[in-house]
Amino acid sequence: MNLLTGKNAPPFAKDTVYRFMKSVQINWIRFTTILAARIIKNAIVPPGF
């Protein structure tokens, strides 16, 4: 929504993001799995587990 309103616009164009997402050098399944694991570890699971 920020992109539509022009507030907090990133310093790059949306085409850059789409090109980055289509990159074959990036293993997206591994990336999203690691990202999800870190979110669960740091935000959801209470400390001490």
mmCIF entry with sequence, helices, sheets and N, C-alpha, C, O atoms, coordinates in Angstrom:
data_MODEL
# 
_entry.id   MODEL 
# 
_entity.id                         1 
_entity.type                       polymer 
_entity.pdbx_number_of_molecules   1 
# 
_entity_poly.entity_id                      1 
_entity_poly.type                           'polypeptide(L)' 
_entity_poly.nstd_linkage                   no 
_entity_poly.nstd_monomer                   no 
_entity_poly.pdbx_seq_one_letter_code       MNLLTGKNAPPFAKDTVYRFMKSVQINWIRFTTILAARIIKNAIVPPGF 
_entity_poly.pdbx_seq_one_letter_code_can   MNLLTGKNAPPFAKDTVYRFMKSVQINWIRFTTILAARIIKNAIVPPGF 
_entity_poly.pdbx_strand_id                 A 
# 
loop_
_entity_poly_seq.entity_id 
_entity_poly_seq.num 
_entity_poly_seq.mon_id 
_entity_poly_seq.hetero 
1 1  MET n 
1 2  ASN n 
1 3  LEU n 
1 4  LEU n 
1 5  THR n 
1 6  GLY n 
1 7  LYS n 
1 8  ASN n 
1 9  ALA n 
1 10 PRO n 
1 11 PRO n 
1 12 PHE n 
1 13 ALA n 
1 14 LYS n 
1 15 ASP n 
1 16 THR n 
1 17 VAL n 
1 18 TYR n 
1 19 ARG n 
1 20 PHE n 
1 21 MET n 
1 22 LYS n 
1 23 SER n 
1 24 VAL n 
1 25 GLN n 
1 26 ILE n 
1 27 ASN n 
1 28 TRP n 
1 29 ILE n 
1 30 ARG n 
1 31 PHE n 
1 32 THR n 
1 33 THR n 
1 34 ILE n 
1 35 LEU n 
1 36 ALA n 
1 37 ALA n 
1 38 ARG n 
1 39 ILE n 
1 40 ILE n 
1 41 LYS n 
1 42 ASN n 
1 43 ALA n 
1 44 ILE n 
1 45 VAL n 
1 46 PRO n 
1 47 PRO n 
1 48 GLY n 
1 49 PHE n 
# 
_struct_asym.id          A 
_struct_asym.entity_id   1 
# 
loop_
_struct_conf.conf_type_id 
_struct_conf.id 
_struct_conf.pdbx_PDB_helix_id 
_struct_conf.beg_label_comp_id 
_struct_conf.beg_label_asym_id 
_struct_conf.beg_label_seq_id 
_struct_conf.pdbx_beg_PDB_ins_code 
_struct_conf.end_label_comp_id 
_struct_conf.end_label_asym_id 
_struct_conf.end_label_seq_id 
_struct_conf.pdbx_end_PDB_ins_code 
_struct_conf.beg_auth_comp_id 
_struct_conf.beg_auth_asym_id 
_struct_conf.beg_auth_seq_id 
_struct_conf.end_auth_comp_id 
_struct_conf.end_auth_asym_id 
_struct_conf.end_auth_seq_id 
_struct_conf.pdbx_PDB_helix_class 
_struct_conf.details 
_struct_conf.pdbx_PDB_helix_length 
HELX_P HELX_P1 AA1 ASN A 2  ? THR A 5  ? ASN A 2  THR A 5  1 ? 4  
HELX_P HELX_P2 AA2 LYS A 14 ? MET A 21 ? LYS A 14 MET A 21 1 ? 8  
HELX_P HELX_P3 AA3 TRP A 28 ? ILE A 39 ? TRP A 28 ILE A 39 1 ? 12 
HELX_P HELX_P4 AA4 ILE A 40 ? ILE A 44 ? ILE A 40 ILE A 44 3 ? 5  
# 
_struct_conf_type.id          HELX_P 
_struct_conf_type.criteria    ? 
_struct_conf_type.reference   ? 
# 
loop_
_atom_site.group_PDB 
_atom_site.id 
_atom_site.type_symbol 
_atom_site.label_atom_id 
_atom_site.label_alt_id 
_atom_site.label_comp_id 
_atom_site.label_asym_id 
_atom_site.label_entity_id 
_atom_site.label_seq_id 
_atom_site.pdbx_PDB_ins_code 
_atom_site.Cartn_x 
_atom_site.Cartn_y 
_atom_site.Cartn_z 
_atom_site.occupancy 
_atom_site.B_iso_or_equiv 
_atom_site.pdbx_formal_charge 
_atom_site.auth_seq_id 
_atom_site.auth_comp_id 
_atom_site.auth_asym_id 
_atom_site.auth_atom_id 
_atom_site.pdbx_PDB_model_num 
ATOM 1   N N  . MET A 1 1  ? 0.823  -1.186  0.000   1.00 0.00 ? 1  MET A N  1 
ATOM 2   C CA . MET A 1 1  ? 0.000  0.000   0.000   1.00 0.00 ? 1  MET A CA 1 
ATOM 3   C C  . MET A 1 1  ? 0.870  1.254   0.000   1.00 0.00 ? 1  MET A C  1 
ATOM 4   O O  . MET A 1 1  ? 0.513  2.272   -0.593  1.00 0.00 ? 1  MET A O  1 
ATOM 5   N N  . ASN A 1 2  ? 2.012  1.166   0.672   1.00 0.00 ? 2  ASN A N  1 
ATOM 6   C CA . ASN A 1 2  ? 2.920  2.315   0.681   1.00 0.00 ? 2  ASN A CA 1 
ATOM 7   C C  . ASN A 1 2  ? 3.405  2.647   -0.719  1.00 0.00 ? 2  ASN A C  1 
ATOM 8   O O  . ASN A 1 2  ? 3.610  3.816   -1.046  1.00 0.00 ? 2  ASN A O  1 
ATOM 9   N N  . LEU A 1 3  ? 3.589  1.627   -1.548  1.00 0.00 ? 3  LEU A N  1 
ATOM 10  C CA . LEU A 1 3  ? 4.032  1.885   -2.923  1.00 0.00 ? 3  LEU A CA 1 
ATOM 11  C C  . LEU A 1 3  ? 2.957  2.624   -3.718  1.00 0.00 ? 3  LEU A C  1 
ATOM 12  O O  . LEU A 1 3  ? 3.263  3.490   -4.537  1.00 0.00 ? 3  LEU A O  1 
ATOM 13  N N  . LEU A 1 4  ? 1.707  2.276   -3.468  1.00 0.00 ? 4  LEU A N  1 
ATOM 14  C CA . LEU A 1 4  ? 0.620  2.930   -4.204  1.00 0.00 ? 4  LEU A CA 1 
ATOM 15  C C  . LEU A 1 4  ? 0.458  4.390   -3.799  1.00 0.00 ? 4  LEU A C  1 
ATOM 16  O O  . LEU A 1 4  ? 0.170  5.243   -4.639  1.00 0.00 ? 4  LEU A O  1 
ATOM 17  N N  . THR A 1 5  ? 0.641  4.676   -2.523  1.00 0.00 ? 5  THR A N  1 
ATOM 18  C CA . THR A 1 5  ? 0.468  6.045   -2.048  1.00 0.00 ? 5  THR A CA 1 
ATOM 19  C C  . THR A 1 5  ? 1.712  6.897   -2.240  1.00 0.00 ? 5  THR A C  1 
ATOM 20  O O  . THR A 1 5  ? 1.640  8.124   -2.183  1.00 0.00 ? 5  THR A O  1 
ATOM 21  N N  . GLY A 1 6  ? 2.855  6.254   -2.467  1.00 0.00 ? 6  GLY A N  1 
ATOM 22  C CA . GLY A 1 6  ? 4.094  6.994   -2.667  1.00 0.00 ? 6  GLY A CA 1 
ATOM 23  C C  . GLY A 1 6  ? 4.848  7.269   -1.386  1.00 0.00 ? 6  GLY A C  1 
ATOM 24  O O  . GLY A 1 6  ? 5.918  7.877   -1.417  1.00 0.00 ? 6  GLY A O  1 
ATOM 25  N N  . LYS A 1 7  ? 4.311  6.832   -0.259  1.00 0.00 ? 7  LYS A N  1 
ATOM 26  C CA . LYS A 1 7  ? 4.995  7.023   1.021   1.00 0.00 ? 7  LYS A CA 1 
ATOM 27  C C  . LYS A 1 7  ? 5.994  5.894   1.236   1.00 0.00 ? 7  LYS A C  1 
ATOM 28  O O  . LYS A 1 7  ? 5.719  4.741   0.902   1.00 0.00 ? 7  LYS A O  1 
ATOM 29  N N  . ASN A 1 8  ? 7.135  6.225   1.786   1.00 0.00 ? 8  ASN A N  1 
ATOM 30  C CA . ASN A 1 8  ? 8.175  5.236   2.083   1.00 0.00 ? 8  ASN A CA 1 
ATOM 31  C C  . ASN A 1 8  ? 8.553  4.418   0.852   1.00 0.00 ? 8  ASN A C  1 
ATOM 32  O O  . ASN A 1 8  ? 8.722  3.202   0.942   1.00 0.00 ? 8  ASN A O  1 
ATOM 33  N N  . ALA A 1 9  ? 8.684  5.070   -0.284  1.00 0.00 ? 9  ALA A N  1 
ATOM 34  C CA . ALA A 1 9  ? 9.042  4.390   -1.518  1.00 0.00 ? 9  ALA A CA 1 
ATOM 35  C C  . ALA A 1 9  ? 10.489 3.894   -1.436  1.00 0.00 ? 9  ALA A C  1 
ATOM 36  O O  . ALA A 1 9  ? 11.370 4.629   -0.991  1.00 0.00 ? 9  ALA A O  1 
ATOM 37  N N  . PRO A 1 10 ? 10.735 2.649   -1.863  1.00 0.00 ? 10 PRO A N  1 
ATOM 38  C CA . PRO A 1 10 ? 12.106 2.134   -1.834  1.00 0.00 ? 10 PRO A CA 1 
ATOM 39  C C  . PRO A 1 10 ? 12.979 2.845   -2.869  1.00 0.00 ? 10 PRO A C  1 
ATOM 40  O O  . PRO A 1 10 ? 12.468 3.438   -3.819  1.00 0.00 ? 10 PRO A O  1 
ATOM 41  N N  . PRO A 1 11 ? 14.298 2.781   -2.679  1.00 0.00 ? 11 PRO A N  1 
ATOM 42  C CA . PRO A 1 11 ? 15.196 3.470   -3.617  1.00 0.00 ? 11 PRO A CA 1 
ATOM 43  C C  . PRO A 1 11 ? 15.438 2.684   -4.910  1.00 0.00 ? 11 PRO A C  1 
ATOM 44  O O  . PRO A 1 11 ? 16.416 2.941   -5.612  1.00 0.00 ? 11 PRO A O  1 
ATOM 45  N N  . PHE A 1 12 ? 14.557 1.728   -5.231  1.00 0.00 ? 12 PHE A N  1 
ATOM 46  C CA . PHE A 1 12 ? 14.705 0.941   -6.454  1.00 0.00 ? 12 PHE A CA 1 
ATOM 47  C C  . PHE A 1 12 ? 13.326 0.724   -7.063  1.00 0.00 ? 12 PHE A C  1 
ATOM 48  O O  . PHE A 1 12 ? 12.305 0.855   -6.387  1.00 0.00 ? 12 PHE A O  1 
ATOM 49  N N  . ALA A 1 13 ? 13.315 0.392   -8.349  1.00 0.00 ? 13 ALA A N  1 
ATOM 50  C CA . ALA A 1 13 ? 12.051 0.196   -9.058  1.00 0.00 ? 13 ALA A CA 1 
ATOM 51  C C  . ALA A 1 13 ? 11.497 -1.192  -8.806  1.00 0.00 ? 13 ALA A C  1 
ATOM 52  O O  . ALA A 1 13 ? 12.237 -2.101  -8.429  1.00 0.00 ? 13 ALA A O  1 
ATOM 53  N N  . LYS A 1 14 ? 10.196 -1.361  -9.014  1.00 0.00 ? 14 LYS A N  1 
ATOM 54  C CA . LYS A 1 14 ? 9.586  -2.671  -8.784  1.00 0.00 ? 14 LYS A CA 1 
ATOM 55  C C  . LYS A 1 14 ? 10.102 -3.697  -9.791  1.00 0.00 ? 14 LYS A C  1 
ATOM 56  O O  . LYS A 1 14 ? 10.102 -4.893  -9.499  1.00 0.00 ? 14 LYS A O  1 
ATOM 57  N N  . ASP A 1 15 ? 10.538 -3.259  -10.959 1.00 0.00 ? 15 ASP A N  1 
ATOM 58  C CA . ASP A 1 15 ? 11.113 -4.188  -11.933 1.00 0.00 ? 15 ASP A CA 1 
ATOM 59  C C  . ASP A 1 15 ? 12.354 -4.866  -11.373 1.00 0.00 ? 15 ASP A C  1 
ATOM 60  O O  . ASP A 1 15 ? 12.626 -6.023  -11.694 1.00 0.00 ? 15 ASP A O  1 
ATOM 61  N N  . THR A 1 16 ? 13.104 -4.164  -10.546 1.00 0.00 ? 16 THR A N  1 
ATOM 62  C CA . THR A 1 16 ? 14.287 -4.738  -9.909  1.00 0.00 ? 16 THR A CA 1 
ATOM 63  C C  . THR A 1 16 ? 13.886 -5.898  -9.017  1.00 0.00 ? 16 THR A C  1 
ATOM 64  O O  . THR A 1 16 ? 14.554 -6.932  -9.005  1.00 0.00 ? 16 THR A O  1 
ATOM 65  N N  . VAL A 1 17 ? 12.811 -5.738  -8.278  1.00 0.00 ? 17 VAL A N  1 
ATOM 66  C CA . VAL A 1 17 ? 12.332 -6.801  -7.391  1.00 0.00 ? 17 VAL A CA 1 
ATOM 67  C C  . VAL A 1 17 ? 11.891 -8.006  -8.206  1.00 0.00 ? 17 VAL A C  1 
ATOM 68  O O  . VAL A 1 17 ? 12.227 -9.140  -7.864  1.00 0.00 ? 17 VAL A O  1 
ATOM 69  N N  . TYR A 1 18 ? 11.141 -7.775  -9.283  1.00 0.00 ? 18 TYR A N  1 
ATOM 70  C CA . TYR A 1 18 ? 10.679 -8.883  -10.114 1.00 0.00 ? 18 TYR A CA 1 
ATOM 71  C C  . TYR A 1 18 ? 11.854 -9.625  -10.750 1.00 0.00 ? 18 TYR A C  1 
ATOM 72  O O  . TYR A 1 18 ? 11.839 -10.855 -10.812 1.00 0.00 ? 18 TYR A O  1 
ATOM 73  N N  . ARG A 1 19 ? 12.865 -8.907  -11.219 1.00 0.00 ? 19 ARG A N  1 
ATOM 74  C CA . ARG A 1 19 ? 14.043 -9.555  -11.787 1.00 0.00 ? 19 ARG A CA 1 
ATOM 75  C C  . ARG A 1 19 ? 14.771 -10.380 -10.741 1.00 0.00 ? 19 ARG A C  1 
ATOM 76  O O  . ARG A 1 19 ? 15.237 -11.484 -11.021 1.00 0.00 ? 19 ARG A O  1 
ATOM 77  N N  . PHE A 1 20 ? 14.864 -9.836  -9.534  1.00 0.00 ? 20 PHE A N  1 
ATOM 78  C CA . PHE A 1 20 ? 15.512 -10.549 -8.435  1.00 0.00 ? 20 PHE A CA 1 
ATOM 79  C C  . PHE A 1 20 ? 14.752 -11.836 -8.117  1.00 0.00 ? 20 PHE A C  1 
ATOM 80  O O  . PHE A 1 20 ? 15.367 -12.879 -7.894  1.00 0.00 ? 20 PHE A O  1 
ATOM 81  N N  . MET A 1 21 ? 13.418 -11.769 -8.096  1.00 0.00 ? 21 MET A N  1 
ATOM 82  C CA . MET A 1 21 ? 12.616 -12.935 -7.761  1.00 0.00 ? 21 MET A CA 1 
ATOM 83  C C  . MET A 1 21 ? 12.681 -14.012 -8.841  1.00 0.00 ? 21 MET A C  1 
ATOM 84  O O  . MET A 1 21 ? 12.526 -15.196 -8.542  1.00 0.00 ? 21 MET A O  1 
ATOM 85  N N  . LYS A 1 22 ? 12.908 -13.617 -10.085 1.00 0.00 ? 22 LYS A N  1 
ATOM 86  C CA . LYS A 1 22 ? 12.988 -14.578 -11.183 1.00 0.00 ? 22 LYS A CA 1 
ATOM 87  C C  . LYS A 1 22 ? 14.379 -15.185 -11.340 1.00 0.00 ? 22 LYS A C  1 
ATOM 88  O O  . LYS A 1 22 ? 14.582 -16.077 -12.163 1.00 0.00 ? 22 LYS A O  1 
ATOM 89  N N  . SER A 1 23 ? 15.323 -14.706 -10.561 1.00 0.00 ? 23 SER A N  1 
ATOM 90  C CA . SER A 1 23 ? 16.700 -15.170 -10.675 1.00 0.00 ? 23 SER A CA 1 
ATOM 91  C C  . SER A 1 23 ? 16.797 -16.669 -10.417 1.00 0.00 ? 23 SER A C  1 
ATOM 92  O O  . SER A 1 23 ? 16.291 -17.171 -9.414  1.00 0.00 ? 23 SER A O  1 
ATOM 93  N N  . VAL A 1 24 ? 17.446 -17.371 -11.325 1.00 0.00 ? 24 VAL A N  1 
ATOM 94  C CA . VAL A 1 24 ? 17.586 -18.820 -11.176 1.00 0.00 ? 24 VAL A CA 1 
ATOM 95  C C  . VAL A 1 24 ? 18.740 -19.193 -10.251 1.00 0.00 ? 24 VAL A C  1 
ATOM 96  O O  . VAL A 1 24 ? 18.841 -20.345 -9.832  1.00 0.00 ? 24 VAL A O  1 
ATOM 97  N N  . GLN A 1 25 ? 19.604 -18.246 -9.929  1.00 0.00 ? 25 GLN A N  1 
ATOM 98  C CA . GLN A 1 25 ? 20.723 -18.548 -9.050  1.00 0.00 ? 25 GLN A CA 1 
ATOM 99  C C  . GLN A 1 25 ? 20.294 -18.640 -7.580  1.00 0.00 ? 25 GLN A C  1 
ATOM 100 O O  . GLN A 1 25 ? 21.058 -19.121 -6.743  1.00 0.00 ? 25 GLN A O  1 
ATOM 101 N N  . ILE A 1 26 ? 19.100 -18.190 -7.270  1.00 0.00 ? 26 ILE A N  1 
ATOM 102 C CA . ILE A 1 26 ? 18.639 -18.180 -5.885  1.00 0.00 ? 26 ILE A CA 1 
ATOM 103 C C  . ILE A 1 26 ? 17.730 -19.375 -5.659  1.00 0.00 ? 26 ILE A C  1 
ATOM 104 O O  . ILE A 1 26 ? 16.764 -19.575 -6.395  1.00 0.00 ? 26 ILE A O  1 
ATOM 105 N N  . ASN A 1 27 ? 18.039 -20.173 -4.636  1.00 0.00 ? 27 ASN A N  1 
ATOM 106 C CA . ASN A 1 27 ? 17.221 -21.316 -4.285  1.00 0.00 ? 27 ASN A CA 1 
ATOM 107 C C  . ASN A 1 27 ? 16.108 -20.809 -3.361  1.00 0.00 ? 27 ASN A C  1 
ATOM 108 O O  . ASN A 1 27 ? 16.298 -20.710 -2.149  1.00 0.00 ? 27 ASN A O  1 
ATOM 109 N N  . TRP A 1 28 ? 14.947 -20.489 -3.944  1.00 0.00 ? 28 TRP A N  1 
ATOM 110 C CA . TRP A 1 28 ? 13.872 -19.853 -3.199  1.00 0.00 ? 28 TRP A CA 1 
ATOM 111 C C  . TRP A 1 28 ? 13.273 -20.769 -2.148  1.00 0.00 ? 28 TRP A C  1 
ATOM 112 O O  . TRP A 1 28 ? 12.870 -20.289 -1.088  1.00 0.00 ? 28 TRP A O  1 
ATOM 113 N N  . ILE A 1 29 ? 13.198 -22.067 -2.399  1.00 0.00 ? 29 ILE A N  1 
ATOM 114 C CA . ILE A 1 29 ? 12.652 -22.985 -1.394  1.00 0.00 ? 29 ILE A CA 1 
ATOM 115 C C  . ILE A 1 29 ? 13.542 -22.996 -0.167  1.00 0.00 ? 29 ILE A C  1 
ATOM 116 O O  . ILE A 1 29 ? 13.046 -22.928 0.957   1.00 0.00 ? 29 ILE A O  1 
ATOM 117 N N  . ARG A 1 30 ? 14.840 -23.078 -0.365  1.00 0.00 ? 30 ARG A N  1 
ATOM 118 C CA . ARG A 1 30 ? 15.777 -23.061 0.763   1.00 0.00 ? 30 ARG A CA 1 
ATOM 119 C C  . ARG A 1 30 ? 15.709 -21.724 1.496   1.00 0.00 ? 30 ARG A C  1 
ATOM 120 O O  . ARG A 1 30 ? 15.697 -21.686 2.727   1.00 0.00 ? 30 ARG A O  1 
ATOM 121 N N  . PHE A 1 31 ? 15.664 -20.637 0.744   1.00 0.00 ? 31 PHE A N  1 
ATOM 122 C CA . PHE A 1 31 ? 15.605 -19.302 1.342   1.00 0.00 ? 31 PHE A CA 1 
ATOM 123 C C  . PHE A 1 31 ? 14.363 -19.137 2.212   1.00 0.00 ? 31 PHE A C  1 
ATOM 124 O O  . PHE A 1 31 ? 14.459 -18.683 3.352   1.00 0.00 ? 31 PHE A O  1 
ATOM 125 N N  . THR A 1 32 ? 13.194 -19.507 1.676   1.00 0.00 ? 32 THR A N  1 
ATOM 126 C CA . THR A 1 32 ? 11.958 -19.339 2.447   1.00 0.00 ? 32 THR A CA 1 
ATOM 127 C C  . THR A 1 32 ? 11.900 -20.286 3.638   1.00 0.00 ? 32 THR A C  1 
ATOM 128 O O  . THR A 1 32 ? 11.331 -19.938 4.672   1.00 0.00 ? 32 THR A O  1 
ATOM 129 N N  . THR A 1 33 ? 12.483 -21.484 3.507   1.00 0.00 ? 33 THR A N  1 
ATOM 130 C CA . THR A 1 33 ? 12.523 -22.414 4.631   1.00 0.00 ? 33 THR A CA 1 
ATOM 131 C C  . THR A 1 33 ? 13.391 -21.873 5.756   1.00 0.00 ? 33 THR A C  1 
ATOM 132 O O  . THR A 1 33 ? 12.998 -21.926 6.921   1.00 0.00 ? 33 THR A O  1 
ATOM 133 N N  . ILE A 1 34 ? 14.560 -21.355 5.424   1.00 0.00 ? 34 ILE A N  1 
ATOM 134 C CA . ILE A 1 34 ? 15.447 -20.778 6.444   1.00 0.00 ? 34 ILE A CA 1 
ATOM 135 C C  . ILE A 1 34 ? 14.798 -19.546 7.068   1.00 0.00 ? 34 ILE A C  1 
ATOM 136 O O  . ILE A 1 34 ? 14.867 -19.356 8.282   1.00 0.00 ? 34 ILE A O  1 
ATOM 137 N N  . LEU A 1 35 ? 14.172 -18.716 6.250   1.00 0.00 ? 35 LEU A N  1 
ATOM 138 C CA . LEU A 1 35 ? 13.501 -17.527 6.762   1.00 0.00 ? 35 LEU A CA 1 
ATOM 139 C C  . LEU A 1 35 ? 12.387 -17.907 7.742   1.00 0.00 ? 35 LEU A C  1 
ATOM 140 O O  . LEU A 1 35 ? 12.282 -17.321 8.820   1.00 0.00 ? 35 LEU A O  1 
ATOM 141 N N  . ALA A 1 36 ? 11.567 -18.874 7.375   1.00 0.00 ? 36 ALA A N  1 
ATOM 142 C CA . ALA A 1 36 ? 10.484 -19.317 8.253   1.00 0.00 ? 36 ALA A CA 1 
ATOM 143 C C  . ALA A 1 36 ? 11.028 -19.895 9.557   1.00 0.00 ? 36 ALA A C  1 
ATOM 144 O O  . ALA A 1 36 ? 10.484 -19.631 10.629  1.00 0.00 ? 36 ALA A O  1 
ATOM 145 N N  . ALA A 1 37 ? 12.098 -20.680 9.468   1.00 0.00 ? 37 ALA A N  1 
ATOM 146 C CA . ALA A 1 37 ? 12.697 -21.256 10.671  1.00 0.00 ? 37 ALA A CA 1 
ATOM 147 C C  . ALA A 1 37 ? 13.214 -20.178 11.609  1.00 0.00 ? 37 ALA A C  1 
ATOM 148 O O  . ALA A 1 37 ? 13.047 -20.281 12.824  1.00 0.00 ? 37 ALA A O  1 
ATOM 149 N N  . ARG A 1 38 ? 13.833 -19.155 11.064  1.00 0.00 ? 38 ARG A N  1 
ATOM 150 C CA . ARG A 1 38 ? 14.334 -18.064 11.911  1.00 0.00 ? 38 ARG A CA 1 
ATOM 151 C C  . ARG A 1 38 ? 13.199 -17.265 12.534  1.00 0.00 ? 38 ARG A C  1 
ATOM 152 O O  . ARG A 1 38 ? 13.300 -16.843 13.687  1.00 0.00 ? 38 ARG A O  1 
ATOM 153 N N  . ILE A 1 39 ? 12.132 -17.054 11.793  1.00 0.00 ? 39 ILE A N  1 
ATOM 154 C CA . ILE A 1 39 ? 10.979 -16.340 12.344  1.00 0.00 ? 39 ILE A CA 1 
ATOM 155 C C  . ILE A 1 39 ? 10.379 -17.142 13.493  1.00 0.00 ? 39 ILE A C  1 
ATOM 156 O O  . ILE A 1 39 ? 10.069 -16.589 14.548  1.00 0.00 ? 39 ILE A O  1 
ATOM 157 N N  . ILE A 1 40 ? 10.217 -18.439 13.286  1.00 0.00 ? 40 ILE A N  1 
ATOM 158 C CA . ILE A 1 40 ? 9.673  -19.292 14.336  1.00 0.00 ? 40 ILE A CA 1 
ATOM 159 C C  . ILE A 1 40 ? 10.586 -19.294 15.543  1.00 0.00 ? 40 ILE A C  1 
ATOM 160 O O  . ILE A 1 40 ? 10.122 -19.172 16.677  1.00 0.00 ? 40 ILE A O  1 
ATOM 161 N N  . LYS A 1 41 ? 11.872 -19.430 15.309  1.00 0.00 ? 41 LYS A N  1 
ATOM 162 C CA . LYS A 1 41 ? 12.832 -19.487 16.413  1.00 0.00 ? 41 LYS A CA 1 
ATOM 163 C C  . LYS A 1 41 ? 12.864 -18.188 17.208  1.00 0.00 ? 41 LYS A C  1 
ATOM 164 O O  . LYS A 1 41 ? 12.891 -18.218 18.438  1.00 0.00 ? 41 LYS A O  1 
ATOM 165 N N  . ASN A 1 42 ? 12.860 -17.051 16.523  1.00 0.00 ? 42 ASN A N  1 
ATOM 166 C CA . ASN A 1 42 ? 13.034 -15.755 17.193  1.00 0.00 ? 42 ASN A CA 1 
ATOM 167 C C  . ASN A 1 42 ? 11.737 -15.097 17.638  1.00 0.00 ? 42 ASN A C  1 
ATOM 168 O O  . ASN A 1 42 ? 11.756 -14.320 18.593  1.00 0.00 ? 42 ASN A O  1 
ATOM 169 N N  . ALA A 1 43 ? 10.637 -15.366 17.003  1.00 0.00 ? 43 ALA A N  1 
ATOM 170 C CA . ALA A 1 43 ? 9.410  -14.630 17.308  1.00 0.00 ? 43 ALA A CA 1 
ATOM 171 C C  . ALA A 1 43 ? 8.319  -15.477 17.945  1.00 0.00 ? 43 ALA A C  1 
ATOM 172 O O  . ALA A 1 43 ? 7.545  -14.976 18.761  1.00 0.00 ? 43 ALA A O  1 
ATOM 173 N N  . ILE A 1 44 ? 8.250  -16.736 17.588  1.00 0.00 ? 44 ILE A N  1 
ATOM 174 C CA . ILE A 1 44 ? 7.121  -17.552 18.035  1.00 0.00 ? 44 ILE A CA 1 
ATOM 175 C C  . ILE A 1 44 ? 7.485  -18.434 19.215  1.00 0.00 ? 44 ILE A C  1 
ATOM 176 O O  . ILE A 1 44 ? 6.766  -18.463 20.214  1.00 0.00 ? 44 ILE A O  1 
ATOM 177 N N  . VAL A 1 45 ? 8.578  -19.142 19.112  1.00 0.00 ? 45 VAL A N  1 
ATOM 178 C CA . VAL A 1 45 ? 8.988  -20.049 20.191  1.00 0.00 ? 45 VAL A CA 1 
ATOM 179 C C  . VAL A 1 45 ? 9.553  -19.231 21.335  1.00 0.00 ? 45 VAL A C  1 
ATOM 180 O O  . VAL A 1 45 ? 10.469 -18.436 21.128  1.00 0.00 ? 45 VAL A O  1 
ATOM 181 N N  . PRO A 1 46 ? 9.021  -19.411 22.545  1.00 0.00 ? 46 PRO A N  1 
ATOM 182 C CA . PRO A 1 46 ? 9.538  -18.641 23.673  1.00 0.00 ? 46 PRO A CA 1 
ATOM 183 C C  . PRO A 1 46 ? 10.973 -19.038 24.016  1.00 0.00 ? 46 PRO A C  1 
ATOM 184 O O  . PRO A 1 46 ? 11.370 -20.183 23.799  1.00 0.00 ? 46 PRO A O  1 
ATOM 185 N N  . PRO A 1 47 ? 11.746 -18.098 24.548  1.00 0.00 ? 47 PRO A N  1 
ATOM 186 C CA . PRO A 1 47 ? 13.141 -18.408 24.916  1.00 0.00 ? 47 PRO A CA 1 
ATOM 187 C C  . PRO A 1 47 ? 13.187 -19.523 25.944  1.00 0.00 ? 47 PRO A C  1 
ATOM 188 O O  . PRO A 1 47 ? 12.324 -19.621 26.816  1.00 0.00 ? 47 PRO A O  1 
ATOM 189 N N  . GLY A 1 48 ? 14.188 -20.346 25.831  1.00 0.00 ? 48 GLY A N  1 
ATOM 190 C CA . GLY A 1 48 ? 14.356 -21.443 26.768  1.00 0.00 ? 48 GLY A CA 1 
ATOM 191 C C  . GLY A 1 48 ? 13.953 -22.787 26.214  1.00 0.00 ? 48 GLY A C  1 
ATOM 192 O O  . GLY A 1 48 ? 14.176 -23.808 26.864  1.00 0.00 ? 48 GLY A O  1 
ATOM 193 N N  . PHE A 1 49 ? 13.368 -22.819 25.037  1.00 0.00 ? 49 PHE A N  1 
ATOM 194 C CA . PHE A 1 49 ? 12.989 -24.105 24.449  1.00 0.00 ? 49 PHE A CA 1 
ATOM 195 C C  . PHE A 1 49 ? 14.081 -24.658 23.600  1.00 0.00 ? 49 PHE A C  1 
ATOM 196 O O  . PHE A 1 49 ? 13.932 -25.737 23.026  1.00 0.00 ? 49 PHE A O  1 
# 
